[in-house]
Amino acid sequence: MVSTRPDLANAVGVVVRSLENPTVDDFSKVKRIFQYLKGAQDLGISYQKGQNKGYLTCYSDADPEKDVTTGRSTTDIVRLYSSGVLSWISQRQVSVAISITEVEIISDSEVTQEIVWLK
């Protein structure tokens, strides 16, 4: 997942939070990840010559469903250059948001910081 599967970043990030004391629900989440992998074997990152040459694009998404232990939401960011994936990240937000709008603003702020850093 770390180097080739950005589509699994969020799901794996959620499952690994309870590695020390997994529950039956955690095992069912891992089973669903394996089912997804079985059905998505032909998916992958592809790079094509000359497509969107020189353009930096970043996408972000925020999961407003909070982690029950910390109350924080999750931000997912994908960075592309010339339509090829540069990097991606899925992490819990630094602060606890009190509304879905605030969750999205925090996510957008993080992706804006990434764009400025990459430029």
All heavy atoms as an XYZ file, in Angstrom:
928
protein
N       0.826     -1.185      0.000
C       0.000      0.000      0.000
C       0.867      1.245      0.000
O       0.532      2.222     -0.624
C      -0.908     -0.048      1.234
C      -1.916      1.064      1.360
S      -1.431      2.658      2.029
C      -0.660      2.319      3.541
N       1.988      1.187      0.674
C       2.819      2.372      0.836
C       3.377      2.858     -0.502
O       3.437      4.047     -0.750
C       3.975      2.086      1.827
C       4.951      3.232      1.873
C       3.410      1.802      3.203
N       3.743      1.957     -1.396
C       4.392      2.406     -2.629
C       3.585      2.189     -3.898
O       3.948      2.738     -4.926
C       5.749      1.719     -2.777
O       5.566      0.326     -2.820
N       2.519      1.416     -3.876
C       1.817      1.144     -5.126
C       0.305      1.217     -5.067
O      -0.342      1.143     -6.099
C       2.177     -0.269     -5.643
O       1.786     -1.235     -4.671
C       3.643     -0.384     -5.949
N      -0.317      1.366     -3.907
C      -1.776      1.300     -3.808
C      -2.376      2.466     -3.031
O      -2.768      2.331     -1.876
C      -2.198     -0.016     -3.146
C      -1.832     -1.289     -3.881
C      -2.406     -1.356     -5.276
N      -3.847     -1.313     -5.337
C      -4.619     -2.331     -5.669
N      -4.097     -3.483     -5.988
N      -5.922     -2.167     -5.694
N      -2.484      3.650     -3.659
C      -3.091      4.778     -2.951
C      -4.566      4.546     -2.631
O      -5.110      5.155     -1.715
C      -2.917      5.950     -3.917
C      -2.717      5.340     -5.248
C      -2.062      4.017     -5.010
N      -5.210      3.649     -3.363
C      -6.625      3.367     -3.117
C      -6.851      2.656     -1.784
O      -7.973      2.628     -1.274
C      -7.221      2.555     -4.260
C      -6.449      1.284     -4.579
O      -5.246      1.215     -4.273
O      -7.053      0.363     -5.147
N      -5.804      2.112     -1.189
C      -5.935      1.405      0.083
C      -5.452      2.214      1.282
O      -5.545      1.753      2.417
C      -5.137      0.097      0.038
C      -5.637     -0.959     -0.925
C      -4.689     -2.137     -0.940
C      -7.030     -1.386     -0.567
N      -4.944      3.411      1.047
C      -4.329      4.184      2.127
C      -5.285      4.416      3.290
O      -4.920      4.213      4.450
C      -3.810      5.517      1.582
N      -6.500      4.826      3.012
C      -7.448      5.117      4.084
C      -7.857      3.847      4.812
O      -7.848      3.803      6.040
C      -8.673      5.829      3.515
C      -9.574      6.365      4.604
O      -9.814      5.709      5.604
N     -10.088      7.552      4.412
N      -8.213      2.804      4.074
C      -8.686      1.565      4.691
C      -7.614      0.933      5.577
O      -7.890      0.509      6.703
C      -9.135      0.579      3.620
N      -6.394      0.870      5.094
C      -5.310      0.286      5.884
C      -5.004      1.172      7.094
O      -4.762      0.668      8.189
C      -4.053      0.072      5.015
C      -2.859     -0.336      5.852
C      -4.329     -0.976      3.942
N      -5.056      2.493      6.914
C      -4.826      3.406      8.025
C      -5.820      3.214      9.150
O      -5.471      3.313     10.327
N      -7.066      2.925      8.808
C      -8.088      2.698      9.831
C      -7.837      1.372     10.554
O      -7.926      1.294     11.780
C      -9.500      2.712      9.199
C     -10.541      2.207     10.168
C      -9.850      4.113      8.728
N      -7.494      0.341      9.812
C      -7.316     -0.990     10.405
C      -6.099     -1.033     11.330
O      -6.153     -1.643     12.393
C      -7.203     -2.058      9.297
C      -6.801     -3.399      9.864
C      -8.524     -2.183      8.562
N      -5.021     -0.362     10.962
C      -3.795     -0.466     11.772
C      -3.893      0.278     13.098
O      -3.049      0.089     13.966
C      -2.544      0.003     10.999
C      -2.317     -0.825      9.776
C      -2.612      1.471     10.658
N      -4.911      1.080     13.284
C      -5.065      1.797     14.556
C      -5.326      0.856     15.721
O      -5.121      1.208     16.872
C      -6.201      2.814     14.460
C      -5.897      3.952     13.532
C      -7.048      4.901     13.429
N      -6.812      5.816     12.321
C      -7.755      6.463     11.678
N      -9.016      6.328     12.039
N      -7.463      7.262     10.685
N      -5.793     -0.345     15.422
C      -6.125     -1.269     16.514
C      -5.310     -2.556     16.434
O      -5.787     -3.633     16.788
C      -7.621     -1.586     16.471
O      -7.957     -2.150     15.231
N      -4.069     -2.452     15.990
C      -3.211     -3.634     15.872
C      -2.924     -4.301     17.209
O      -2.808     -5.516     17.293
C      -1.885     -3.271     15.205
C      -1.884     -3.164     13.689
C      -0.516     -2.715     13.191
C      -2.278     -4.460     13.046
N      -2.806     -3.520     18.255
C      -2.451     -4.077     19.554
C      -3.581     -4.872     20.189
O      -3.332     -5.810     20.942
C      -2.009     -2.963     20.494
C      -0.716     -2.312     20.076
C      -0.313     -1.191     21.004
O      -0.959     -1.019     22.051
O       0.661     -0.499     20.690
N      -4.814     -4.494     19.881
C      -5.952     -5.163     20.488
C      -7.091     -5.281     19.461
O      -8.118     -4.623     19.588
C      -6.415     -4.388     21.726
C      -7.409     -5.162     22.542
O      -7.552     -6.372     22.388
N      -8.127     -4.466     23.409
N      -6.922     -6.130     18.430
C      -7.932     -6.214     17.370
C      -9.227     -6.859     17.856
O      -9.222     -7.716     18.746
C      -7.262     -7.072     16.302
C      -6.237     -7.864     17.023
C      -5.797     -7.022     18.193
N     -10.322     -6.427     17.256
C     -11.638     -6.977     17.565
C     -12.133     -7.791     16.372
O     -11.503     -7.822     15.314
C     -12.640     -5.847     17.849
O     -12.801     -5.070     16.651
C     -12.167     -4.954     18.988
N     -13.267     -8.436     16.550
C     -13.871     -9.194     15.460
C     -14.207     -8.253     14.306
O     -14.041     -8.599     13.129
C     -15.137     -9.939     15.954
C     -15.856    -10.610     14.811
C     -14.764    -10.952     17.025
N     -14.642     -7.036     14.620
C     -14.948     -6.048     13.587
C     -13.700     -5.693     12.775
O     -13.765     -5.514     11.557
C     -15.542     -4.800     14.239
C     -16.026     -3.789     13.220
O     -16.704     -4.203     12.245
O     -15.731     -2.593     13.397
N     -12.549     -5.614     13.443
C     -11.296     -5.326     12.741
C     -10.944     -6.448     11.767
O     -10.472     -6.185     10.656
C     -10.156     -5.124     13.739
C     -10.358     -3.893     14.592
O     -10.891     -2.894     14.078
O      -9.999     -3.949     15.787
N     -11.160     -7.694     12.170
C     -10.896     -8.819     11.275
C     -11.808     -8.783     10.057
O     -11.395     -9.101      8.940
C     -11.030    -10.152     12.008
C      -9.870    -10.452     12.909
C     -10.018    -10.401     14.282
C      -8.620    -10.760     12.388
C      -8.945    -10.664     15.123
C      -7.544    -11.031     13.215
C      -7.712    -10.983     14.590
N     -13.057     -8.373     10.242
C     -13.966     -8.281      9.097
C     -13.541     -7.149      8.164
O     -13.687     -7.261      6.939
C     -15.415     -8.099      9.553
O     -15.598     -6.848     10.154
N     -12.979     -6.060      8.711
C     -12.459     -4.977      7.866
C     -11.279     -5.458      7.035
O     -11.176     -5.143      5.847
C     -12.054     -3.787      8.732
C     -13.219     -3.041      9.328
C     -12.734     -1.924     10.230
C     -13.894     -1.238     10.930
N     -13.438     -0.210     11.875
N     -10.387     -6.224      7.647
C      -9.238     -6.761      6.917
C      -9.717     -7.729      5.829
O      -9.203     -7.712      4.707
C      -8.253     -7.459      7.882
C      -7.180     -8.218      7.123
C      -7.629     -6.447      8.827
N     -10.716     -8.523      6.137
C     -11.276     -9.449      5.146
C     -11.842     -8.675      3.954
O     -11.640     -9.071      2.805
C     -12.353    -10.309      5.799
C     -12.890    -11.376      4.892
C     -13.901    -12.237      5.624
C     -14.485    -13.283      4.696
N     -15.480    -14.114      5.359
N     -12.513     -7.560      4.216
C     -13.058     -6.736      3.127
C     -11.941     -6.146      2.274
O     -12.068     -6.020      1.067
C     -13.932     -5.634      3.690
C     -15.276     -6.150      4.158
C     -16.185     -5.017      4.491
N     -16.277     -4.101      3.359
C     -17.407     -3.744      2.794
N     -18.539     -4.192      3.245
N     -17.404     -2.897      1.788
N     -10.823     -5.768      2.906
C      -9.683     -5.246      2.145
C      -9.155     -6.324      1.206
O      -8.882     -6.064      0.025
C      -8.571     -4.733      3.087
C      -9.035     -3.466      3.811
C      -7.284     -4.463      2.310
C      -8.107     -2.993      4.909
N      -9.031     -7.558      1.701
C      -8.561     -8.654      0.847
C      -9.551     -8.960     -0.270
O      -9.147     -9.275     -1.395
C      -8.263     -9.906      1.674
C      -6.958     -9.825      2.428
C      -6.927    -10.033      3.796
C      -5.774     -9.547      1.783
C      -5.741     -9.960      4.491
C      -4.576     -9.465      2.462
C      -4.563     -9.672      3.822
N     -10.838     -8.873      0.009
C     -11.844     -9.063     -1.037
C     -11.714     -7.991     -2.106
O     -11.820     -8.272     -3.298
C     -13.256     -9.057     -0.442
C     -13.579    -10.284      0.379
C     -14.903    -10.147      1.127
O     -15.430     -9.057      1.310
N     -15.427    -11.275      1.584
N     -11.490     -6.761     -1.673
C     -11.293     -5.671     -2.632
C     -10.055     -5.938     -3.490
O     -10.083     -5.761     -4.711
C     -11.148     -4.333     -1.897
C     -10.742     -3.209     -2.806
C     -11.670     -2.585     -3.632
C      -9.413     -2.775     -2.864
C     -11.296     -1.563     -4.486
C      -9.031     -1.756     -3.709
C      -9.978     -1.152     -4.516
O      -9.592     -0.149     -5.366
N      -8.952     -6.361     -2.848
C      -7.725     -6.649     -3.598
C      -7.939     -7.748     -4.627
O      -7.416     -7.673     -5.740
C      -6.599     -7.041     -2.632
C      -5.952     -5.903     -1.866
C      -5.024     -6.445     -0.801
C      -5.209     -4.990     -2.815
N      -8.701     -8.764     -4.264
C      -8.973     -9.859     -5.188
C      -9.725     -9.359     -6.419
O      -9.437     -9.776     -7.543
C      -9.783    -10.954     -4.486
C     -10.014    -12.167     -5.344
C     -10.760    -13.240     -4.583
C     -10.983    -14.450     -5.474
N     -11.770    -15.477     -4.788
N     -10.667     -8.445     -6.213
C     -11.441     -7.926     -7.327
C     -10.781     -6.790     -8.085
O     -11.255     -6.387     -9.141
N      -9.684     -6.253     -7.558
C      -9.032     -5.094     -8.179
C      -7.596     -5.408     -8.578
O      -6.730     -4.534     -8.535
C      -9.070     -3.915     -7.213
N      -7.340     -6.631     -8.983
C      -5.976     -7.032     -9.329
C      -5.452     -6.325    -10.571
O      -4.253     -6.132    -10.717
C      -5.908     -8.544     -9.538
C      -6.115     -9.327     -8.276
C      -6.098    -10.820     -8.515
O      -5.928    -11.285     -9.638
N      -6.275    -11.579     -7.452
N      -6.340     -5.922    -11.459
C      -5.889     -5.296    -12.700
C      -5.779     -3.774    -12.593
O      -5.427     -3.105    -13.554
C      -6.813     -5.669    -13.856
C      -8.260     -5.285    -13.587
O      -8.622     -5.098    -12.414
O      -9.031     -5.199    -14.557
N      -6.069     -3.204    -11.413
C      -5.940     -1.764    -11.223
C      -4.514     -1.420    -10.824
O      -3.832     -2.205    -10.184
C      -6.897     -1.276    -10.122
C      -8.385     -1.423    -10.387
C      -9.178     -0.910     -9.193
C      -8.796     -0.694    -11.649
N      -4.086     -0.243    -11.195
C      -2.752      0.187    -10.821
C      -2.484      1.594    -11.279
O      -3.320      2.234    -11.921
N      -1.321      2.095    -10.974
C      -0.915      3.435    -11.380
C      -0.314      3.338    -12.774
O       0.560      2.514    -13.025
C       0.121      4.014    -10.398
C      -0.484      4.115     -9.009
C       0.614      5.372    -10.872
C       0.525      4.492     -7.950
N      -0.796      4.186    -13.683
C      -0.226      4.188    -15.027
C       0.278      5.585    -15.362
O      -0.313      6.590    -14.966
C      -1.263      3.744    -16.061
O      -2.340      4.657    -16.112
N       1.380      5.626    -16.049
C       1.981      6.888    -16.466
C       2.000      6.911    -17.984
O       2.399      5.943    -18.624
C       3.405      7.006    -15.925
C       3.459      7.004    -14.423
C       3.729      5.843    -13.720
C       3.218      8.169    -13.713
C       3.759      5.843    -12.338
C       3.247      8.176    -12.326
C       3.521      7.015    -11.654
O       3.549      7.016    -10.293
N       1.565      8.033    -18.575
C       1.536      8.158    -20.017
C       2.357      9.365    -20.437
O       2.217     10.450    -19.859
C       0.096      8.288    -20.508
C      -0.733      7.065    -20.177
C      -2.191      7.245    -20.545
O      -2.596      8.293    -21.026
N      -2.973      6.218    -20.315
N       3.162      9.183    -21.423
C       4.058     10.230    -21.899
C       3.266     11.413    -22.463
O       2.336     11.240    -23.246
C       4.975      9.668    -22.977
C       5.979     10.653    -23.490
C       6.858     10.024    -24.526
C       7.841     11.035    -25.082
N       8.669     10.451    -26.126
N       3.628     12.608    -22.021
C       3.076     13.828    -22.582
C       1.688     14.226    -22.119
O       1.140     15.212    -22.593
N       1.091     13.514    -21.208
C      -0.264     13.849    -20.758
C      -0.200     14.902    -19.654
O       0.477     14.720    -18.654
C      -0.976     12.597    -20.261
C      -2.439     12.823    -20.008
C      -3.151     11.531    -19.653
O      -2.522     10.543    -19.319
N      -4.459     11.549    -19.715
N      -0.900     16.031    -19.831
C      -0.902     17.148    -18.877
C       0.515     17.550    -18.479
O       0.807     17.760    -17.308
C      -1.716     16.823    -17.633
C      -3.184     16.719    -17.918
O      -3.692     17.326    -18.852
N      -3.895     15.953    -17.117
N       1.376     17.661    -19.456
C       2.793     17.915    -19.211
C       3.004     19.190    -18.394
O       2.531     20.259    -18.744
C       3.529     18.027    -20.539
C       5.022     18.086    -20.402
C       5.677     18.040    -21.749
C       7.182     18.070    -21.584
N       7.858     17.994    -22.873
N       3.689     19.057    -17.272
C       4.046     20.184    -16.438
C       2.979     20.656    -15.467
O       3.184     21.628    -14.763
N       1.843     19.987    -15.394
C       0.772     20.411    -14.493
C       0.832     19.661    -13.162
O       0.929     18.434    -13.136
C      -0.604     20.179    -15.121
C      -0.930     21.181    -16.202
C      -0.746     20.877    -17.534
C      -1.417     22.446    -15.873
C      -1.039     21.784    -18.524
C      -1.713     23.365    -16.852
C      -1.526     23.039    -18.175
O      -1.804     23.938    -19.151
N       0.769     20.421    -12.093
C       0.695     19.857    -10.747
C      -0.765     19.880    -10.318
O      -1.418     20.921    -10.362
C       1.537     20.683     -9.776
C       1.450     20.305     -8.312
C       2.012     18.909     -8.079
C       2.202     21.317     -7.462
N      -1.286     18.732     -9.924
C      -2.675     18.622     -9.504
C      -2.715     17.919     -8.155
O      -2.003     16.943     -7.944
C      -3.498     17.788    -10.518
O      -3.288     18.308    -11.820
C      -4.968     17.828    -10.192
N      -3.536     18.426     -7.261
C      -3.714     17.792     -5.963
C      -5.201     17.621     -5.686
O      -5.997     18.513     -5.976
C      -3.099     18.634     -4.849
S      -1.322     18.735     -4.898
N      -5.549     16.488     -5.144
C      -6.919     16.201     -4.744
C      -6.935     15.900     -3.255
O      -6.014     15.271     -2.732
C      -7.482     14.993     -5.502
C      -7.591     15.206     -6.985
C      -6.652     14.678     -7.854
C      -8.648     15.939     -7.519
C      -6.754     14.864     -9.220
C      -8.756     16.133     -8.873
C      -7.804     15.597     -9.723
O      -7.907     15.793    -11.078
N      -7.993     16.332     -2.605
C      -8.130     16.015     -1.193
C      -9.554     15.583     -0.902
O     -10.484     15.937     -1.613
C      -7.765     17.217     -0.318
O      -8.757     18.213     -0.416
N      -9.683     14.797      0.133
C     -10.989     14.357      0.584
C     -10.917     14.248      2.105
O      -9.874     13.906      2.656
C     -11.357     13.009     -0.031
C     -12.767     12.578      0.313
O     -13.638     13.461      0.493
O     -13.017     11.366      0.415
N     -12.008     14.545      2.737
C     -12.060     14.446      4.189
C     -13.170     13.485      4.577
O     -14.251     13.511      4.009
C     -12.301     15.810      4.811
N     -12.870     12.635      5.525
C     -13.849     11.696      6.049
C     -14.437     12.303      7.314
O     -13.771     12.358      8.339
C     -13.173     10.363      6.349
C     -14.135      9.316      6.866
O     -15.358      9.576      6.842
O     -13.677      8.250      7.290
N     -15.677     12.778      7.254
C     -16.242     13.447      8.425
C     -16.584     12.519      9.581
O     -16.857     12.969     10.680
C     -17.501     14.115      7.878
C     -17.856     13.341      6.674
C     -16.578     12.802      6.127
N     -16.548     11.201      9.348
C     -16.814     10.265     10.443
C     -15.583     10.219     11.333
O     -14.521      9.774     10.929
C     -17.156      8.886      9.901
C     -18.467      8.882      9.162
C     -18.992      7.476      8.955
O     -18.609      6.584      9.721
O     -19.774      7.305      8.033
N     -15.747     10.657     12.541
C     -14.620     10.796     13.455
C     -14.180      9.454     14.027
O     -14.969      8.544     14.194
C     -15.005     11.741     14.581
C     -15.332     13.122     14.085
C     -15.794     13.995     15.204
C     -15.943     15.382     14.635
N     -16.985     16.154     15.062
N     -12.900      9.382     14.324
C     -12.350      8.247     15.050
C     -12.929      8.286     16.463
O     -12.859      9.312     17.143
C     -10.826      8.359     15.086
C     -10.169      7.208     15.801
O     -10.855      6.210     16.095
O      -8.964      7.299     16.072
N     -13.525      7.183     16.901
C     -14.224      7.179     18.189
C     -13.280      7.386     19.379
O     -13.695      7.869     20.423
C     -15.043      5.878     18.388
C     -16.183      5.824     17.395
C     -14.169      4.659     18.271
N     -12.012      7.051     19.235
C     -11.083      7.205     20.352
C     -10.531      8.616     20.481
O     -10.293      9.089     21.581
C      -9.907      6.216     20.236
O      -9.244      6.437     18.987
C     -10.393      4.788     20.316
N     -10.341      9.305     19.345
C      -9.735     10.644     19.390
C     -10.681     11.760     18.997
O     -10.415     12.922     19.300
C      -8.515     10.714     18.453
O      -8.959     10.527     17.109
C      -7.470      9.686     18.827
N     -11.749     11.453     18.284
C     -12.669     12.479     17.819
C     -12.188     13.223     16.592
O     -12.797     14.194     16.154
N     -11.081     12.765     15.996
C     -10.528     13.449     14.827
C     -10.978     12.773     13.537
O     -11.185     11.568     13.490
C      -9.007     13.462     14.894
C      -8.493     14.272     16.075
C      -7.003     14.376     16.091
N      -6.413     13.074     16.344
C      -5.120     12.803     16.242
N      -4.285     13.737     15.891
N      -4.663     11.599     16.491
N     -11.105     13.563     12.476
C     -11.475     13.057     11.164
C     -10.214     12.722     10.372
O      -9.093     13.025     10.795
C     -12.306     14.104     10.416
O     -13.477     14.384     11.139
N     -10.395     12.128      9.202
C      -9.272     11.710      8.367
C      -9.213     12.530      7.087
O     -10.246     12.795      6.473
C      -9.401     10.224      7.999
O      -9.473      9.453      9.204
C      -8.226      9.741      7.177
N      -8.020     12.934      6.697
C      -7.792     13.643      5.441
C      -7.001     12.740      4.505
O      -6.025     12.115      4.915
C      -6.986     14.940      5.680
O      -7.786     15.836      6.449
C      -6.611     15.614      4.379
N      -7.443     12.683      3.249
C      -6.738     11.936      2.204
C      -6.286     12.928      1.142
O      -7.075     13.771      0.711
C      -7.642     10.893      1.571
C      -8.169      9.885      2.579
O      -7.356      9.381      3.365
O      -9.378      9.603      2.569
N      -5.027     12.832      0.711
C      -4.479     13.730     -0.299
C      -3.740     12.905     -1.346
O      -2.968     12.012     -1.006
C      -3.501     14.754      0.320
C      -4.215     15.619      1.363
C      -2.880     15.637     -0.759
C      -3.286     16.512      2.159
N      -3.981     13.220     -2.632
C      -3.252     12.601     -3.738
C      -2.634     13.725     -4.556
O      -3.308     14.681     -4.927
C      -4.168     11.747     -4.638
C      -3.391     11.171     -5.812
C      -4.826     10.643     -3.855
N      -1.325     13.624     -4.832
C      -0.614     14.630     -5.611
C      -0.185     14.024     -6.938
O       0.415     12.946     -6.954
C       0.591     15.126     -4.826
C       0.197     15.834     -3.538
C       1.373     16.001     -2.609
N       1.737     14.749     -1.958
C       1.471     14.479     -0.685
N       0.864     15.342      0.066
N       1.822     13.329     -0.160
N      -0.506     14.725     -8.024
C      -0.165     14.253     -9.361
C       0.677     15.299    -10.076
O       0.452     16.501     -9.907
C      -1.428     14.006    -10.192
C      -2.398     12.970     -9.665
C      -3.542     13.651     -8.969
C      -2.898     12.126    -10.793
N       1.622     14.841    -10.880
C       2.387     15.733    -11.740
C       2.385     15.123    -13.133
O       2.756     13.953    -13.301
C       3.822     15.913    -11.238
C       4.613     16.875    -12.075
C       4.355     18.240    -11.996
C       5.573     16.427    -12.950
C       5.065     19.129    -12.776
C       6.289     17.305    -13.735
C       6.032     18.659    -13.646
O       6.731     19.542    -14.430
N       1.929     15.890    -14.106
C       1.781     15.402    -15.479
C       0.934     14.133    -15.515
O       1.261     13.163    -16.186
C       3.146     15.154    -16.123
O       3.872     16.351    -16.187
N      -0.145     14.119    -14.746
C      -1.107     13.013    -14.645
C      -0.544     11.752    -14.012
O      -1.184     10.716    -14.033
C      -1.725     12.679    -16.007
O      -2.470     13.761    -16.471
N       0.660     11.808    -13.473
C       1.231     10.663    -12.786
C       1.236     10.912    -11.286
O       1.531     12.020    -10.831
N       0.916      9.904    -10.520
C       0.847     10.057     -9.071
C       2.248     10.270     -8.505
O       3.142      9.457     -8.705
C       0.181      8.826     -8.413
C       0.192      8.956     -6.904
C      -1.224      8.642     -8.929
N       2.430     11.390     -7.819
C       3.692     11.665     -7.125
C       3.703     11.007     -5.757
O       4.628     10.291     -5.399
C       3.862     13.166     -6.908
C       4.469     14.010     -7.983
C       4.471     15.469     -7.577
C       5.866     13.556     -8.315
N       2.649     11.288     -4.998
C       2.564     10.736     -3.649
C       1.140     10.869     -3.146
O       0.315     11.557     -3.738
C       3.531     11.463     -2.712
O       3.206     12.837     -2.652
N       0.878     10.213     -2.036
C      -0.434     10.274     -1.419
C      -0.277     10.095      0.074
O       0.737      9.603      0.551
C      -1.373      9.214     -1.988
C      -0.860      7.826     -1.828
C      -1.048      6.973     -0.767
C      -0.046      7.107     -2.754
N      -0.405      5.786     -0.976
C       0.220      5.830     -2.197
C       0.495      7.409     -3.994
C       0.986      4.885     -2.842
C       1.252      6.452     -4.633
C       1.487      5.203     -4.050
N      -1.293     10.539      0.794
C      -1.255     10.420      2.241
C      -2.680     10.286      2.764
O      -3.614     10.835      2.193
C      -0.551     11.638      2.875
C      -0.286     11.404      4.349
C      -1.335     12.901      2.673
C       0.667     12.399      4.967
N      -2.834      9.528      3.801
C      -4.101      9.407      4.507
C      -3.771      9.471      5.990
O      -3.093      8.594      6.517
C      -4.787      8.080      4.168
O      -5.995      7.956      4.890
N      -4.226     10.538      6.640
C      -3.871     10.707      8.051
C      -4.992     11.396      8.805
O      -5.801     12.101      8.224
C      -2.595     11.517      8.191
C      -2.714     12.951      7.710
C      -1.401     13.696      7.793
O      -0.352     13.095      7.953
N      -1.451     14.990      7.675
N      -4.991     11.169     10.116
C      -5.964     11.852     10.958
C      -5.606     13.322     11.054
O      -4.434     13.683     11.071
C      -6.007     11.232     12.348
C      -6.807      9.949     12.358
C      -6.966      9.454     13.745
N      -5.806      8.619     14.036
C      -5.631      7.945     15.146
N      -6.522      8.016     16.099
N      -4.578      7.205     15.334
N      -6.632     14.148     11.121
C      -6.409     15.582     11.222
C      -5.820     15.928     12.590
O      -6.040     15.228     13.573
C      -7.714     16.342     10.980
C      -8.203     16.181      9.567
C      -9.491     16.928      9.296
O     -10.163     17.401     10.189
N      -9.845     17.010      8.017
N      -5.095     17.024     12.642
C      -4.391     17.435     13.853
C      -5.366     17.848     14.945
O      -5.148     17.580     16.120
C      -3.408     18.583     13.533
C      -2.695     19.047     14.781
C      -2.414     18.151     12.481
N      -6.454     18.500     14.563
C      -7.400     19.002     15.559
C      -8.769     18.341     15.407
O      -9.063     17.722     14.391
C      -7.542     20.523     15.441
O      -8.036     20.850     14.163
N      -9.589     18.500     16.404
C     -10.952     17.965     16.383
C     -11.865     19.022     15.778
O     -11.936     20.153     16.276
C     -11.427     17.600     17.809
C     -12.871     17.133     17.790
C     -10.521     16.543     18.415
N     -12.545     18.673     14.701
C     -13.465     19.600     14.048
C     -14.862     19.434     14.633
O     -15.258     18.337     15.028
C     -13.490     19.337     12.553
N     -15.612     20.520     14.661
C     -16.957     20.457     15.245
C     -18.058     20.412     14.188
O     -19.223     20.288     14.528
C     -17.196     21.631     16.217
C     -17.004     22.960     15.511
C     -16.302     21.510     17.426
C     -17.385     24.159     16.353
N     -17.697     20.509     12.909
C     -18.697     20.416     11.850
C     -18.066     19.821     10.599
O     -16.838     19.793     10.456
C     -19.273     21.799     11.523
O     -18.291     22.600     10.891
N     -18.905     19.363      9.686
C     -18.410     18.804      8.429
C     -17.704     19.882      7.621
O     -16.682     19.627      6.976
C     -19.569     18.178      7.629
C     -20.114     16.959      8.376
C     -19.118     17.787      6.228
C     -21.354     16.347      7.774
N     -18.204     21.104      7.678
C     -17.562     22.216      6.967
C     -16.147     22.434      7.484
O     -15.212     22.616      6.697
C     -18.387     23.507      7.147
O     -19.714     23.274      6.687
C     -17.770     24.663      6.389
N     -15.972     22.379      8.789
C     -14.637     22.561      9.360
C     -13.704     21.416      8.968
O     -12.521     21.633      8.703
C     -14.729     22.677     10.881
C     -13.427     23.080     11.520
C     -13.540     23.299     13.015
O     -14.655     23.232     13.573
O     -12.488     23.530     13.631
N     -14.234     20.203      8.892
C     -13.436     19.054      8.446
C     -12.912     19.303      7.036
O     -11.733     19.075      6.746
C     -14.279     17.754      8.496
C     -13.563     16.613      7.810
C     -14.607     17.383      9.925
N     -13.783     19.782      6.148
C     -13.384     20.051      4.765
C     -12.386     21.205      4.684
O     -11.452     21.169      3.893
C     -14.610     20.355      3.907
C     -15.547     19.174      3.713
C     -14.956     18.064      2.852
O     -13.988     18.314      2.099
O     -15.478     16.939      2.939
N     -12.568     22.240      5.503
C     -11.645     23.375      5.501
C     -10.254     22.931      5.951
O      -9.243     23.323      5.361
C     -12.178     24.518      6.392
C     -13.386     25.170      5.723
C     -11.095     25.555      6.686
C     -14.131     26.145      6.599
N     -10.192     22.093      6.970
C      -8.898     21.575      7.438
C      -8.229     20.765      6.332
O      -7.038     20.909      6.065
C      -9.077     20.742      8.719
C      -9.493     21.635      9.885
C      -7.790     19.988      9.057
C      -9.942     20.881     11.131
N      -9.007     19.929      5.650
C      -8.478     19.116      4.555
C      -7.956     20.000      3.421
O      -6.868     19.780      2.898
C      -9.567     18.176      4.042
O      -9.110     17.440      2.948
N      -8.741     21.014      3.044
C      -8.317     21.923      1.976
C      -7.075     22.702      2.373
O      -6.206     22.968      1.546
C      -9.452     22.881      1.612
C     -10.614     22.169      0.938
O     -10.430     21.028      0.473
O     -11.713     22.755      0.882
N      -6.978     23.076      3.633
C      -5.798     23.780      4.115
C      -4.555     22.900      4.003
O      -3.486     23.362      3.580
C      -6.011     24.198      5.574
O      -4.830     24.709      6.126
N      -4.696     21.629      4.342
C      -3.552     20.721      4.261
C      -3.108     20.507      2.818
O      -1.911     20.473      2.529
C      -3.897     19.399      4.934
C      -4.005     19.522      6.442
C      -4.336     18.214      7.127
O      -4.123     17.142      6.521
O      -4.811     18.263      8.281
N      -4.071     20.375      1.889
C      -3.685     20.175      0.494
C      -3.072     21.450     -0.078
O      -2.145     21.395     -0.891
C      -4.862     19.670     -0.377
C      -5.827     20.768     -0.743
C      -4.345     18.998     -1.642
N      -3.520     22.618      0.367
C      -2.926     23.876     -0.080
C      -1.482     23.983      0.395
O      -0.599     24.410     -0.360
C      -3.746     25.073      0.433
O      -5.087     24.938     -0.038
C      -3.168     26.386     -0.045
N      -1.217     23.573      1.618
C       0.158     23.554      2.126
C       1.030     22.635      1.281
O       2.192     22.957      0.992
C       0.186     23.101      3.576
C      -0.424     24.087      4.537
C      -0.521     23.508      5.954
O       0.210     22.605      6.319
N      -1.428     24.048      6.745
N       0.500     21.489      0.868
C       1.245     20.545      0.043
C       1.574     21.151     -1.322
O       2.678     20.996     -1.831
C       0.458     19.249     -0.141
C       0.308     18.428      1.113
C       1.643     17.864      1.585
O       2.498     17.523      0.750
O       1.812     17.755      2.803
N       0.606     21.872     -1.915
C       0.829     22.490     -3.210
C       1.932     23.536     -3.114
O       2.847     23.582     -3.938
C      -0.482     23.128     -3.746
C      -1.483     22.040     -4.100
C      -0.204     24.022     -4.946
C      -2.877     22.556     -4.387
N       1.870     24.381     -2.094
C       2.876     25.418     -1.903
C       4.249     24.772     -1.702
O       5.251     25.199     -2.281
C       2.506     26.341     -0.710
C       3.658     27.262     -0.341
C       1.258     27.142     -1.043
N       4.305     23.718     -0.915
C       5.586     23.037     -0.661
C       6.136     22.420     -1.951
O       7.325     22.519     -2.236
C       5.401     21.968      0.411
C       6.667     21.265      0.753
C       7.647     21.699      1.579
C       7.106     19.999      0.240
N       8.670     20.786      1.627
C       8.366     19.722      0.804
C       6.560     19.087     -0.633
C       9.065     18.584      0.520
C       7.277     17.932     -0.921
C       8.510     17.699     -0.338
N       5.261     21.779     -2.734
C       5.721     21.141     -3.972
C       6.193     22.161     -5.009
O       7.133     21.913     -5.752
C       4.622     20.278     -4.567
C       4.366     18.960     -3.839
C       3.106     18.303     -4.361
C       5.557     18.019     -3.997
N       5.521     23.313     -5.062
C       5.956     24.342     -6.024
C       7.287     24.912     -5.605
O       8.112     25.276     -6.372
C       4.892     25.426     -6.130
C       3.727     24.958     -6.957
C       2.887     26.147     -7.352
C       1.906     25.667     -8.374
N       1.806     26.500     -9.519
